[in-house]
Amino acid sequence: MILGVDFGDSRTGYATSDSLGFAAHTLETFNEKNMNKVAQYTAKLAKDLGAEKIVLGFPKNMNGTVGDRGKKTKKFAAILRELTGLEVILWDERLTTVSAHNLMNETNVRGKKRKEAVDKIAAAYILQAYLDSNKI
């Protein structure tokens, strides 16, 4: 099983792969601003789920450069590697949140439910893109 993570400033979304590595499924959202607490929570979640690796959304600017958010994500990835001993793959997450919002528009998800769902849906998009890239 692979754990997908959409690391955010105040919320972090999670998704998991199925046992065959074909499909990503939304899991949950963790509301926390402190990066170390998010890393500890993520490490525990990975352990509890028996994750083999972590795919972490890596925010890049639209021109491909790495900004402040990307640098913070690299630091978060380093903490996760240290806490879990797992491979942490940085995966380009450009437009995943936009895709998640588009999906919620199409399915008419509004209000509080929308805020709670966007990050775990984005995590599923990130993980699914990774899984699709590894198919033969």
Secondary structure as the mmCIF struct_conf table of DSSP 4:
data_model
#
loop_
_struct_conf.conf_type_id
_struct_conf.id
_struct_conf.beg_label_comp_id
_struct_conf.beg_label_asym_id
_struct_conf.beg_label_seq_id
_struct_conf.end_label_comp_id
_struct_conf.end_label_asym_id
_struct_conf.end_label_seq_id
STRN STRN1 ILE A 2 ASP A 6
BEND BEND1 ASP A 9 SER A 10
STRN STRN2 ARG A 11 SER A 17
TURN_TY1_P TURN_TY1_P1 SER A 19 LEU A 20
BEND BEND2 GLY A 21 PHE A 22
STRN STRN3 ALA A 24 ASN A 31
HELX_RH_AL_P HELX_RH_AL_P1 MET A 35 LEU A 49
TURN_TY1_P TURN_TY1_P2 GLY A 50 GLY A 50
BEND BEND3 GLU A 52 GLU A 52
STRN STRN4 LYS A 53 PHE A 58
TURN_TY1_P TURN_TY1_P3 MET A 62 ASN A 63
BEND BEND4 GLY A 64 GLY A 64
HELX_RH_AL_P HELX_RH_AL_P2 ASP A 68 THR A 84
BEND BEND5 LEU A 86 LEU A 86
STRN STRN5 GLU A 87 ASP A 92
TURN_TY1_P TURN_TY1_P4 ARG A 94 LEU A 95
HELX_RH_AL_P HELX_RH_AL_P3 THR A 96 GLU A 106
TURN_TY1_P TURN_TY1_P5 THR A 107 ASN A 108
HELX_RH_AL_P HELX_RH_AL_P4 GLY A 111 SER A 133
TURN_TY1_P TURN_TY1_P6 ASN A 134 ASN A 134
#
